[in-house]
Amino acid sequence: MGTQERIVVVGASLAGLRAAATLREEGFAGALTLVGTEPHRPYNRPPLSKSVLEGDDDVSLPGSEEIDADFLGGRGAVRLDDGARTVTLDDGAELPYDGLVIATGARPRRLPGDRADLAGVHVLRTLDHALELREALAGVQGRVVVIGGGFIGGEVASTARAAGHDVTVIDAAEPMARVLGGTVSSWLAGHHRDNGVDLITGTRVTELTGEDGRVTGVRLDDSWTVPAGLVVVATGVVPNTEWLEGSGVRVDDGVVTDDRLFAAGHADIVAAGDVARWPHTLFGDETVRIEHWSNANEQGAHAARNLLRGPLEAVPFSQVPALGTRVHGTRVQYAGLPHLADASTVVEGAPEDGRFSVAFTRGGVLVGAATVNFPKELTRLRKAIAAGESL
């Protein structure tokens, strides 16, 4: 174990919580500070787009109340001086450190232009976002338009349809085509339509329309305007790295780390979760940034262990990423990095039966898998990917 006496964890979502908990589990007895921009204790984000919108307020995250750390909620980091080893907070406080965990996550990507601030336009990332959206859905008059057909967009659309709302989903491609591949994304598009969603693909949003300060529609690049009583922008996220400007930490769509999660050129700084970009050894050192619950959970703990071990004893982080969602009652999952594949094939089941799996290969070697209503098959294929098996 290293000689750290003061460790600061910046970011109090899942990756930060797991890092802090693991530091204690591994025997770190020094001063430990956990900094979070939200006033809430760390909570579970996956329910925000599902059960919270349905009325369930339970977002409890095991271990969040018991964490043995000085929790600074409602305070954000605004500057890092990696030479002096200090983190400056938005209230002017300076936190000295011997070891630093960067787990600042990401924020929703918003539409450009001043119309993005119209009443009735929502994003979904935090508990407060979810509660605001839930209240808005309860009183909405008119169509719910979701911009973006990814995991969050699909779950919001599913929840809104289950509540009886008219729903339109707009995306430039079929839902989640990049991460699920053509076979699953085409099936998912049909599944949305079968459940009453008006799915519009192959087009882009050019602007929002409004009247008296409230959104009234979404204009597309073919000049057609989709009427809207409420709009949810679910077009991805941007890593929270602005506070690192001017420091020696390298940033490129996230904090750039080595395969052991140490920030490039730093033996005392690690990164984890949505903000970390690292070379994945299972995929030929392909540099990736993974926005998954399971990745944040595993990576936060791994980064903490490596920080205590130090660079010489640290080990690469090589977990196979995996993520699942439920859309209109159907379980859709994927593992690995399907977008790296040069070929794909259905290996079990059939799309027309609503239960099947797809394997993705590069040069004949498994690099990804996607399944519909087939969790056991996803588990099998994830293990095969980790083992570097060929199809």
TORKOL-4160 file (C-alpha; in steps of 0.2 Angstrom, whole numbers, padded with zeros to 4 digits, m for minus):
391
<pt num="1" X="0000" Y="0000" Z="0000"/>
<pt num="2" X="0006" Y="0018" Z="m0004"/>
<pt num="3" X="0009" Y="0031" Z="0009"/>
<pt num="4" X="m0006" Y="0042" Z="0006"/>
<pt num="5" X="m0013" Y="0051" Z="0021"/>
<pt num="6" X="m0026" Y="0062" Z="0012"/>
<pt num="7" X="m0036" Y="0056" Z="m0002"/>
<pt num="8" X="m0050" Y="0066" Z="m0011"/>
<pt num="9" X="m0063" Y="0059" Z="m0022"/>
<pt num="10" X="m0071" Y="0072" Z="m0033"/>
<pt num="11" X="m0088" Y="0065" Z="m0039"/>
<pt num="12" X="m0101" Y="0057" Z="m0028"/>
<pt num="13" X="m0111" Y="0046" Z="m0040"/>
<pt num="14" X="m0108" Y="0027" Z="m0041"/>
<pt num="15" X="m0090" Y="0027" Z="m0047"/>
<pt num="16" X="m0085" Y="0040" Z="m0033"/>
<pt num="17" X="m0095" Y="0030" Z="m0020"/>
<pt num="18" X="m0087" Y="0014" Z="m0025"/>
<pt num="19" X="m0070" Y="0021" Z="m0025"/>
<pt num="20" X="m0072" Y="0029" Z="m0007"/>
<pt num="21" X="m0079" Y="0013" Z="0000"/>
<pt num="22" X="m0065" Y="0002" Z="m0008"/>
<pt num="23" X="m0052" Y="0013" Z="m0001"/>
<pt num="24" X="m0058" Y="0009" Z="0017"/>
<pt num="25" X="m0061" Y="m0009" Z="0013"/>
<pt num="26" X="m0043" Y="m0010" Z="0007"/>
<pt num="27" X="m0037" Y="m0003" Z="0023"/>
<pt num="28" X="m0034" Y="0016" Z="0020"/>
<pt num="29" X="m0036" Y="0024" Z="0037"/>
<pt num="30" X="m0031" Y="0042" Z="0032"/>
<pt num="31" X="m0042" Y="0057" Z="0029"/>
<pt num="32" X="m0055" Y="0054" Z="0015"/>
<pt num="33" X="m0066" Y="0067" Z="0007"/>
<pt num="34" X="m0080" Y="0064" Z="m0005"/>
<pt num="35" X="m0086" Y="0079" Z="m0015"/>
<pt num="36" X="m0102" Y="0080" Z="m0025"/>
<pt num="37" X="m0111" Y="0094" Z="m0034"/>
<pt num="38" X="m0128" Y="0088" Z="m0029"/>
<pt num="39" X="m0135" Y="0090" Z="m0012"/>
<pt num="40" X="m0141" Y="0073" Z="m0011"/>
<pt num="41" X="m0131" Y="0058" Z="m0004"/>
<pt num="42" X="m0125" Y="0046" Z="m0018"/>
<pt num="43" X="m0140" Y="0038" Z="m0026"/>
<pt num="44" X="m0145" Y="0025" Z="m0039"/>
<pt num="45" X="m0147" Y="0033" Z="m0057"/>
<pt num="46" X="m0155" Y="0019" Z="m0067"/>
<pt num="47" X="m0172" Y="0021" Z="m0059"/>
<pt num="48" X="m0173" Y="0039" Z="m0064"/>
<pt num="49" X="m0179" Y="0035" Z="m0082"/>
<pt num="50" X="m0191" Y="0021" Z="m0076"/>
<pt num="51" X="m0198" Y="0018" Z="m0059"/>
<pt num="52" X="m0195" Y="0036" Z="m0053"/>
<pt num="53" X="m0205" Y="0043" Z="m0067"/>
<pt num="54" X="m0219" Y="0030" Z="m0063"/>
<pt num="55" X="m0220" Y="0037" Z="m0045"/>
<pt num="56" X="m0207" Y="0027" Z="m0035"/>
<pt num="57" X="m0195" Y="0038" Z="m0025"/>
<pt num="58" X="m0183" Y="0024" Z="m0020"/>
<pt num="59" X="m0166" Y="0028" Z="m0027"/>
<pt num="60" X="m0156" Y="0021" Z="m0013"/>
<pt num="61" X="m0139" Y="0015" Z="m0016"/>
<pt num="62" X="m0132" Y="0002" Z="m0004"/>
<pt num="63" X="m0117" Y="0009" Z="0006"/>
<pt num="64" X="m0121" Y="0028" Z="0003"/>
<pt num="65" X="m0126" Y="0031" Z="0021"/>
<pt num="66" X="m0112" Y="0021" Z="0029"/>
<pt num="67" X="m0098" Y="0028" Z="0019"/>
<pt num="68" X="m0083" Y="0033" Z="0031"/>
<pt num="69" X="m0079" Y="0049" Z="0023"/>
<pt num="70" X="m0081" Y="0068" Z="0025"/>
<pt num="71" X="m0095" Y="0071" Z="0012"/>
<pt num="72" X="m0096" Y="0088" Z="0005"/>
<pt num="73" X="m0113" Y="0089" Z="m0005"/>
<pt num="74" X="m0119" Y="0103" Z="m0015"/>
<pt num="75" X="m0101" Y="0108" Z="m0019"/>
<pt num="76" X="m0092" Y="0107" Z="m0035"/>
<pt num="77" X="m0073" Y="0107" Z="m0040"/>
<pt num="78" X="m0068" Y="0122" Z="m0050"/>
<pt num="79" X="m0049" Y="0120" Z="m0051"/>
<pt num="80" X="m0035" Y="0107" Z="m0050"/>
<pt num="81" X="m0017" Y="0112" Z="m0046"/>
<pt num="82" X="m0009" Y="0095" Z="m0048"/>
<pt num="83" X="0008" Y="0103" Z="m0044"/>
<pt num="84" X="0003" Y="0109" Z="m0027"/>
<pt num="85" X="m0009" Y="0094" Z="m0025"/>
<pt num="86" X="m0025" Y="0104" Z="m0021"/>
<pt num="87" X="m0043" Y="0104" Z="m0027"/>
<pt num="88" X="m0052" Y="0121" Z="m0026"/>
<pt num="89" X="m0071" Y="0121" Z="m0023"/>
<pt num="90" X="m0084" Y="0133" Z="m0029"/>
<pt num="91" X="m0085" Y="0141" Z="m0012"/>
<pt num="92" X="m0066" Y="0144" Z="m0012"/>
<pt num="93" X="m0061" Y="0130" Z="m0001"/>
<pt num="94" X="m0045" Y="0121" Z="m0005"/>
<pt num="95" X="m0043" Y="0103" Z="m0002"/>
<pt num="96" X="m0025" Y="0096" Z="m0001"/>
<pt num="97" X="m0022" Y="0078" Z="m0007"/>
<pt num="98" X="m0009" Y="0064" Z="m0008"/>
<pt num="99" X="m0021" Y="0054" Z="m0019"/>
<pt num="100" X="m0035" Y="0060" Z="m0030"/>
<pt num="101" X="m0049" Y="0050" Z="m0038"/>
<pt num="102" X="m0058" Y="0060" Z="m0053"/>
<pt num="103" X="m0076" Y="0053" Z="m0054"/>
<pt num="104" X="m0085" Y="0069" Z="m0060"/>
<pt num="105" X="m0096" Y="0059" Z="m0072"/>
<pt num="106" X="m0105" Y="0068" Z="m0086"/>
<pt num="107" X="m0119" Y="0080" Z="m0090"/>
<pt num="108" X="m0133" Y="0079" Z="m0103"/>
<pt num="109" X="m0129" Y="0086" Z="m0120"/>
<pt num="110" X="m0141" Y="0101" Z="m0123"/>
<pt num="111" X="m0148" Y="0107" Z="m0140"/>
<pt num="112" X="m0139" Y="0123" Z="m0146"/>
<pt num="113" X="m0149" Y="0139" Z="m0146"/>
<pt num="114" X="m0159" Y="0149" Z="m0134"/>
<pt num="115" X="m0175" Y="0139" Z="m0137"/>
<pt num="116" X="m0167" Y="0125" Z="m0127"/>
<pt num="117" X="m0173" Y="0135" Z="m0112"/>
<pt num="118" X="m0191" Y="0135" Z="m0116"/>
<pt num="119" X="m0203" Y="0129" Z="m0103"/>
<pt num="120" X="m0208" Y="0111" Z="m0106"/>
<pt num="121" X="m0190" Y="0106" Z="m0112"/>
<pt num="122" X="m0182" Y="0093" Z="m0101"/>
<pt num="123" X="m0166" Y="0083" Z="m0099"/>
<pt num="124" X="m0163" Y="0068" Z="m0088"/>
<pt num="125" X="m0148" Y="0065" Z="m0078"/>
<pt num="126" X="m0151" Y="0069" Z="m0060"/>
<pt num="127" X="m0164" Y="0065" Z="m0047"/>
<pt num="128" X="m0170" Y="0083" Z="m0048"/>
<pt num="129" X="m0172" Y="0081" Z="m0067"/>
<pt num="130" X="m0182" Y="0066" Z="m0064"/>
<pt num="131" X="m0194" Y="0074" Z="m0051"/>
<pt num="132" X="m0196" Y="0089" Z="m0063"/>
<pt num="133" X="m0200" Y="0078" Z="m0078"/>
<pt num="134" X="m0212" Y="0067" Z="m0068"/>
<pt num="135" X="m0222" Y="0082" Z="m0062"/>
<pt num="136" X="m0222" Y="0089" Z="m0080"/>
<pt num="137" X="m0228" Y="0072" Z="m0087"/>
<pt num="138" X="m0242" Y="0072" Z="m0075"/>
<pt num="139" X="m0249" Y="0088" Z="m0082"/>
<pt num="140" X="m0244" Y="0088" Z="m0100"/>
<pt num="141" X="m0256" Y="0092" Z="m0113"/>
<pt num="142" X="m0251" Y="0086" Z="m0130"/>
<pt num="143" X="m0238" Y="0075" Z="m0137"/>
<pt num="144" X="m0222" Y="0070" Z="m0128"/>
<pt num="145" X="m0207" Y="0071" Z="m0140"/>
<pt num="146" X="m0191" Y="0062" Z="m0136"/>
<pt num="147" X="m0176" Y="0068" Z="m0145"/>
<pt num="148" X="m0164" Y="0053" Z="m0146"/>
<pt num="149" X="m0167" Y="0035" Z="m0146"/>
<pt num="150" X="m0154" Y="0028" Z="m0135"/>
<pt num="151" X="m0155" Y="0020" Z="m0118"/>
<pt num="152" X="m0162" Y="0035" Z="m0109"/>
<pt num="153" X="m0173" Y="0040" Z="m0123"/>
<pt num="154" X="m0180" Y="0023" Z="m0125"/>
<pt num="155" X="m0184" Y="0021" Z="m0107"/>
<pt num="156" X="m0193" Y="0038" Z="m0106"/>
<pt num="157" X="m0203" Y="0034" Z="m0121"/>
<pt num="158" X="m0208" Y="0017" Z="m0114"/>
<pt num="159" X="m0213" Y="0025" Z="m0097"/>
<pt num="160" X="m0223" Y="0039" Z="m0106"/>
<pt num="161" X="m0232" Y="0026" Z="m0117"/>
<pt num="162" X="m0236" Y="0015" Z="m0102"/>
<pt num="163" X="m0244" Y="0031" Z="m0094"/>
<pt num="164" X="m0255" Y="0033" Z="m0109"/>
<pt num="165" X="m0246" Y="0048" Z="m0117"/>
<pt num="166" X="m0244" Y="0050" Z="m0136"/>
<pt num="167" X="m0225" Y="0049" Z="m0139"/>
<pt num="168" X="m0214" Y="0053" Z="m0154"/>
<pt num="169" X="m0196" Y="0048" Z="m0154"/>
<pt num="170" X="m0184" Y="0056" Z="m0166"/>
<pt num="171" X="m0167" Y="0050" Z="m0170"/>
<pt num="172" X="m0155" Y="0051" Z="m0185"/>
<pt num="173" X="m0153" Y="0032" Z="m0185"/>
<pt num="174" X="m0163" Y="0017" Z="m0179"/>
<pt num="175" X="m0163" Y="0016" Z="m0160"/>
<pt num="176" X="m0145" Y="0012" Z="m0153"/>
<pt num="177" X="m0139" Y="0006" Z="m0170"/>
<pt num="178" X="m0121" Y="0009" Z="m0165"/>
<pt num="179" X="m0121" Y="m0001" Z="m0149"/>
<pt num="180" X="m0133" Y="m0014" Z="m0154"/>
<pt num="181" X="m0130" Y="m0017" Z="m0172"/>
<pt num="182" X="m0142" Y="m0017" Z="m0187"/>
<pt num="183" X="m0152" Y="m0033" Z="m0182"/>
<pt num="184" X="m0156" Y="m0028" Z="m0164"/>
<pt num="185" X="m0159" Y="m0010" Z="m0168"/>
<pt num="186" X="m0171" Y="m0014" Z="m0182"/>
<pt num="187" X="m0180" Y="m0026" Z="m0171"/>
<pt num="188" X="m0181" Y="m0012" Z="m0157"/>
<pt num="189" X="m0188" Y="0001" Z="m0170"/>
<pt num="190" X="m0202" Y="m0011" Z="m0174"/>
<pt num="191" X="m0205" Y="m0014" Z="m0155"/>
<pt num="192" X="m0207" Y="0004" Z="m0152"/>
<pt num="193" X="m0219" Y="0006" Z="m0166"/>
<pt num="194" X="m0229" Y="m0010" Z="m0161"/>
<pt num="195" X="m0231" Y="m0001" Z="m0144"/>
<pt num="196" X="m0238" Y="0014" Z="m0151"/>
<pt num="197" X="m0223" Y="0025" Z="m0152"/>
<pt num="198" X="m0221" Y="0037" Z="m0167"/>
<pt num="199" X="m0203" Y="0033" Z="m0172"/>
<pt num="200" X="m0195" Y="0045" Z="m0184"/>
<pt num="201" X="m0178" Y="0041" Z="m0190"/>
<pt num="202" X="m0166" Y="0047" Z="m0203"/>
<pt num="203" X="m0168" Y="0065" Z="m0199"/>
<pt num="204" X="m0161" Y="0078" Z="m0187"/>
<pt num="205" X="m0168" Y="0092" Z="m0176"/>
<pt num="206" X="m0165" Y="0109" Z="m0182"/>
<pt num="207" X="m0174" Y="0119" Z="m0169"/>
<pt num="208" X="m0188" Y="0120" Z="m0156"/>
<pt num="209" X="m0203" Y="0131" Z="m0159"/>
<pt num="210" X="m0212" Y="0140" Z="m0145"/>
<pt num="211" X="m0225" Y="0152" Z="m0140"/>
<pt num="212" X="m0226" Y="0163" Z="m0124"/>
<pt num="213" X="m0210" Y="0155" Z="m0118"/>
<pt num="214" X="m0216" Y="0137" Z="m0119"/>
<pt num="215" X="m0211" Y="0124" Z="m0131"/>
<pt num="216" X="m0224" Y="0120" Z="m0145"/>
<pt num="217" X="m0215" Y="0109" Z="m0157"/>
<pt num="218" X="m0199" Y="0101" Z="m0164"/>
<pt num="219" X="m0193" Y="0106" Z="m0181"/>
<pt num="220" X="m0184" Y="0094" Z="m0192"/>
<pt num="221" X="m0172" Y="0096" Z="m0206"/>
<pt num="222" X="m0185" Y="0092" Z="m0219"/>
<pt num="223" X="m0194" Y="0108" Z="m0212"/>
<pt num="224" X="m0208" Y="0097" Z="m0204"/>
<pt num="225" X="m0213" Y="0102" Z="m0187"/>
<pt num="226" X="m0218" Y="0089" Z="m0174"/>
<pt num="227" X="m0231" Y="0096" Z="m0162"/>
<pt num="228" X="m0225" Y="0095" Z="m0144"/>
<pt num="229" X="m0232" Y="0098" Z="m0127"/>
<pt num="230" X="m0217" Y="0092" Z="m0118"/>
<pt num="231" X="m0199" Y="0088" Z="m0125"/>
<pt num="232" X="m0186" Y="0077" Z="m0118"/>
<pt num="233" X="m0168" Y="0079" Z="m0125"/>
<pt num="234" X="m0159" Y="0063" Z="m0123"/>
<pt num="235" X="m0145" Y="0065" Z="m0136"/>
<pt num="236" X="m0130" Y="0059" Z="m0125"/>
<pt num="237" X="m0119" Y="0067" Z="m0112"/>
<pt num="238" X="m0103" Y="0077" Z="m0111"/>
<pt num="239" X="m0089" Y="0072" Z="m0098"/>
<pt num="240" X="m0087" Y="0085" Z="m0084"/>
<pt num="241" X="m0069" Y="0090" Z="m0086"/>
<pt num="242" X="m0070" Y="0109" Z="m0087"/>
<pt num="243" X="m0063" Y="0111" Z="m0070"/>
<pt num="244" X="m0047" Y="0102" Z="m0075"/>
<pt num="245" X="m0042" Y="0116" Z="m0088"/>
<pt num="246" X="m0025" Y="0123" Z="m0084"/>
<pt num="247" X="m0020" Y="0108" Z="m0075"/>
<pt num="248" X="m0008" Y="0095" Z="m0081"/>
<pt num="249" X="m0021" Y="0082" Z="m0083"/>
<pt num="250" X="m0024" Y="0077" Z="m0101"/>
<pt num="251" X="m0042" Y="0079" Z="m0107"/>
<pt num="252" X="m0049" Y="0072" Z="m0123"/>
<pt num="253" X="m0067" Y="0068" Z="m0122"/>
<pt num="254" X="m0064" Y="0063" Z="m0104"/>
<pt num="255" X="m0049" Y="0061" Z="m0093"/>
<pt num="256" X="m0036" Y="0051" Z="m0103"/>
<pt num="257" X="m0028" Y="0037" Z="m0092"/>
<pt num="258" X="m0017" Y="0022" Z="m0095"/>
<pt num="259" X="m0024" Y="0005" Z="m0094"/>
<pt num="260" X="m0022" Y="0005" Z="m0075"/>
<pt num="261" X="m0033" Y="0021" Z="m0074"/>
<pt num="262" X="m0019" Y="0033" Z="m0069"/>
<pt num="263" X="m0021" Y="0050" Z="m0077"/>
<pt num="264" X="m0008" Y="0051" Z="m0090"/>
<pt num="265" X="0008" Y="0056" Z="m0082"/>
<pt num="266" X="0002" Y="0056" Z="m0064"/>
<pt num="267" X="0005" Y="0043" Z="m0051"/>
<pt num="268" X="m0006" Y="0051" Z="m0038"/>
<pt num="269" X="m0022" Y="0053" Z="m0049"/>
<pt num="270" X="m0034" Y="0040" Z="m0055"/>
<pt num="271" X="m0051" Y="0042" Z="m0065"/>
<pt num="272" X="m0066" Y="0031" Z="m0065"/>
<pt num="273" X="m0084" Y="0031" Z="m0072"/>
<pt num="274" X="m0091" Y="0041" Z="m0086"/>
<pt num="275" X="m0077" Y="0053" Z="m0086"/>
<pt num="276" X="m0063" Y="0041" Z="m0089"/>
<pt num="277" X="m0055" Y="0037" Z="m0106"/>
<pt num="278" X="m0043" Y="0022" Z="m0106"/>
<pt num="279" X="m0035" Y="0009" Z="m0118"/>
<pt num="280" X="m0045" Y="m0007" Z="m0116"/>
<pt num="281" X="m0032" Y="m0022" Z="m0116"/>
<pt num="282" X="m0045" Y="m0034" Z="m0122"/>
<pt num="283" X="m0049" Y="m0025" Z="m0138"/>
<pt num="284" X="m0031" Y="m0021" Z="m0144"/>
<pt num="285" X="m0029" Y="m0005" Z="m0133"/>
<pt num="286" X="m0044" Y="0003" Z="m0141"/>
<pt num="287" X="m0047" Y="0019" Z="m0131"/>
<pt num="288" X="m0065" Y="0019" Z="m0124"/>
<pt num="289" X="m0076" Y="0029" Z="m0112"/>
<pt num="290" X="m0090" Y="0019" Z="m0106"/>
<pt num="291" X="m0106" Y="0027" Z="m0099"/>
<pt num="292" X="m0113" Y="0012" Z="m0090"/>
<pt num="293" X="m0119" Y="0008" Z="m0072"/>
<pt num="294" X="m0109" Y="m0008" Z="m0071"/>
<pt num="295" X="m0093" Y="0000" Z="m0078"/>
<pt num="296" X="m0094" Y="0014" Z="m0065"/>
<pt num="297" X="m0097" Y="0001" Z="m0051"/>
<pt num="298" X="m0082" Y="m0010" Z="m0056"/>
<pt num="299" X="m0070" Y="0004" Z="m0062"/>
<pt num="300" X="m0073" Y="0015" Z="m0046"/>
<pt num="301" X="m0067" Y="0000" Z="m0035"/>
<pt num="302" X="m0053" Y="m0004" Z="m0047"/>
<pt num="303" X="m0046" Y="0013" Z="m0048"/>
<pt num="304" X="m0046" Y="0015" Z="m0029"/>
<pt num="305" X="m0036" Y="m0001" Z="m0027"/>
<pt num="306" X="m0023" Y="0004" Z="m0040"/>
<pt num="307" X="m0021" Y="0021" Z="m0032"/>
<pt num="308" X="m0017" Y="0012" Z="m0016"/>
<pt num="309" X="m0005" Y="0000" Z="m0025"/>
<pt num="310" X="0004" Y="0013" Z="m0035"/>
<pt num="311" X="0009" Y="0012" Z="m0053"/>
<pt num="312" X="0022" Y="m0002" Z="m0051"/>
<pt num="313" X="0009" Y="m0014" Z="m0043"/>
<pt num="314" X="m0007" Y="m0008" Z="m0052"/>
<pt num="315" X="m0016" Y="m0020" Z="m0064"/>
<pt num="316" X="m0025" Y="m0016" Z="m0080"/>
<pt num="317" X="m0044" Y="m0013" Z="m0080"/>
<pt num="318" X="m0050" Y="m0025" Z="m0092"/>
<pt num="319" X="m0068" Y="m0029" Z="m0087"/>
<pt num="320" X="m0080" Y="m0033" Z="m0102"/>
<pt num="321" X="m0093" Y="m0018" Z="m0102"/>
<pt num="322" X="m0111" Y="m0024" Z="m0101"/>
<pt num="323" X="m0127" Y="m0014" Z="m0100"/>
<pt num="324" X="m0146" Y="m0018" Z="m0100"/>
<pt num="325" X="m0162" Y="m0009" Z="m0102"/>
<pt num="326" X="m0181" Y="m0013" Z="m0103"/>
<pt num="327" X="m0191" Y="m0005" Z="m0117"/>
<pt num="328" X="m0210" Y="m0008" Z="m0117"/>
<pt num="329" X="m0207" Y="m0023" Z="m0105"/>
<pt num="330" X="m0193" Y="m0031" Z="m0116"/>
<pt num="331" X="m0176" Y="m0034" Z="m0109"/>
<pt num="332" X="m0162" Y="m0028" Z="m0121"/>
<pt num="333" X="m0144" Y="m0031" Z="m0116"/>
<pt num="334" X="m0127" Y="m0029" Z="m0124"/>
<pt num="335" X="m0109" Y="m0033" Z="m0119"/>
<pt num="336" X="m0092" Y="m0029" Z="m0126"/>
<pt num="337" X="m0089" Y="m0016" Z="m0140"/>
<pt num="338" X="m0100" Y="m0021" Z="m0154"/>
<pt num="339" X="m0096" Y="m0006" Z="m0164"/>
<pt num="340" X="m0078" Y="m0013" Z="m0167"/>
<pt num="341" X="m0085" Y="m0028" Z="m0176"/>
<pt num="342" X="m0083" Y="m0031" Z="m0195"/>
<pt num="343" X="m0096" Y="m0045" Z="m0195"/>
<pt num="344" X="m0111" Y="m0050" Z="m0185"/>
<pt num="345" X="m0123" Y="m0065" Z="m0184"/>
<pt num="346" X="m0138" Y="m0071" Z="m0175"/>
<pt num="347" X="m0132" Y="m0086" Z="m0164"/>
<pt num="348" X="m0148" Y="m0091" Z="m0154"/>
<pt num="349" X="m0166" Y="m0088" Z="m0156"/>
<pt num="350" X="m0174" Y="m0078" Z="m0170"/>
<pt num="351" X="m0179" Y="m0059" Z="m0171"/>
<pt num="352" X="m0197" Y="m0064" Z="m0176"/>
<pt num="353" X="m0199" Y="m0074" Z="m0160"/>
<pt num="354" X="m0194" Y="m0059" Z="m0149"/>
<pt num="355" X="m0180" Y="m0069" Z="m0141"/>
<pt num="356" X="m0163" Y="m0070" Z="m0149"/>
<pt num="357" X="m0144" Y="m0066" Z="m0147"/>
<pt num="358" X="m0132" Y="m0058" Z="m0159"/>
<pt num="359" X="m0113" Y="m0061" Z="m0159"/>
<pt num="360" X="m0101" Y="m0047" Z="m0166"/>
<pt num="361" X="m0084" Y="m0052" Z="m0172"/>
<pt num="362" X="m0068" Y="m0043" Z="m0178"/>
<pt num="363" X="m0057" Y="m0055" Z="m0188"/>
<pt num="364" X="m0067" Y="m0069" Z="m0182"/>
<pt num="365" X="m0064" Y="m0065" Z="m0163"/>
<pt num="366" X="m0079" Y="m0060" Z="m0152"/>
<pt num="367" X="m0079" Y="m0042" Z="m0148"/>
<pt num="368" X="m0097" Y="m0039" Z="m0143"/>
<pt num="369" X="m0114" Y="m0047" Z="m0141"/>
<pt num="370" X="m0132" Y="m0041" Z="m0140"/>
<pt num="371" X="m0148" Y="m0050" Z="m0134"/>
<pt num="372" X="m0166" Y="m0048" Z="m0133"/>
<pt num="373" X="m0175" Y="m0057" Z="m0119"/>
<pt num="374" X="m0160" Y="m0069" Z="m0117"/>
<pt num="375" X="m0150" Y="m0064" Z="m0101"/>
<pt num="376" X="m0142" Y="m0081" Z="m0099"/>
<pt num="377" X="m0136" Y="m0080" Z="m0117"/>
<pt num="378" X="m0129" Y="m0063" Z="m0114"/>
<pt num="379" X="m0119" Y="m0070" Z="m0099"/>
<pt num="380" X="m0112" Y="m0084" Z="m0109"/>
<pt num="381" X="m0106" Y="m0072" Z="m0123"/>
<pt num="382" X="m0099" Y="m0060" Z="m0111"/>
<pt num="383" X="m0088" Y="m0074" Z="m0104"/>
<pt num="384" X="m0083" Y="m0079" Z="m0121"/>
<pt num="385" X="m0078" Y="m0061" Z="m0125"/>
<pt num="386" X="m0067" Y="m0060" Z="m0110"/>
<pt num="387" X="m0059" Y="m0076" Z="m0115"/>
<pt num="388" X="m0055" Y="m0070" Z="m0132"/>
<pt num="389" X="m0064" Y="m0084" Z="m0140"/>
<pt num="390" X="m0068" Y="m0085" Z="m0159"/>
<pt num="391" X="m0085" Y="m0088" Z="m0166"/>
